[in-house]
Amino acid sequence: MALEAYSSQAPDTVHTDVLSEARIACYKARDAFYACLEKESNKKPTEIASVGLLYPVECKKNREEYVKQCRPTWVKHFDRQYCAKKRVQRLLDDSESRRGV
């Protein structure tokens, strides 16, 4: 009975943005954006992304492509992951610099 209720919601709907080709395009755009962030890390971040992520204007085109290629929920998820990874890296770098003092 529960299966019938679920299958009747939208049985013929195919979300094309989660198919393999779309996922690959999303991942490529995401990787290009984050590579730009790393490359331009010495520049002043002036643009605001989701979840408080700041990035330099030099990466704006990469960001636009990333947002265009990926679902909004994926963009937020990947941005959160990136911010968390950077936060951990900063903490590790800080503790390394204090070690032996």
N, C-alpha and C positions, 0 to 999 in steps of 0.2 A: 504494500500500500504506500509506504513512504517512497519507494522507488518510482511509482507512478506519478506521485506529486512532483518529484524532482524532475523526471523526464519530460513532464508536460510544460515546464516553465519556458524553455526555449530550446527545443531539441535540435533545431537546424542551425543554430547560431554558432559560427566559427569565429573565434577571436583571432584575427590574422596577426595581431601584434605579438602573440606568444608562439607563433610557429617558428621553426628552426631558423629560416632566413632572416626573419625580423629580429630574433634574439641575437643572432650573430651581428647584424647591423647595429643593434643597440650596444652590444659589448664593444664593438670597434669604436663607436662614437664616444662611449664612456671612457675607454682607455686613452683615446686621443685627448680628451679633455683633461684627465688626470695627469697625463704625460706633460701637457702644456703647463699645468699647475706646478709640477716639479721643475720644469725647465725655467719657468718665469718666477720662481720662488723668491728671487731677490727684488722683484718689482712690488710696488705698493698695491695691495688689494683694494680695489675701489668698487667692484661690482658685488652684489649680494645674490646668492643662490638660495636654495632651500636649506632648512635646518641651520641657518646662521653661517653657512659656508661663504667665505669671502674669496674673491679671485680677481686677478689683475685684468684690466681691459684688453690686454693682448690675447686673452683666452676666450673672449666673448663669442667669436665665431664658433669655436669648438663647443662652447656651452650651448649655443643655439642649436647646433646639430645634434648634440647629445639629448637635449630636451625634446627635439623633434622626433628622434629615432626611438626613444624609450617611453614606456608608460610612466605617467606621473608618479605612481606609487613606487616604481622601480628607481626612478631618479632620487626620490627622497631616501629610499633604502640604501642605495649606493652612496649617497652623500653622507648619510649617518655613519656608514661603515668607514668611509674615508676619514671623516672627522675623528672617529673613535681611534682609528689606527694612528693618526697623526698625534692625538693626545697621548696615547700610550708611548709612542716614539719620543715625544718631548719629555715625558716623565722618565723614561729610561735614559735619555741623554743627560738630563739633569742629575740623576742619581750617579751616573758614571763620572760626571765632572766633580762631584762632591766626594767620591770614593777616595780614601787615602788622605783626606785632609785632616 
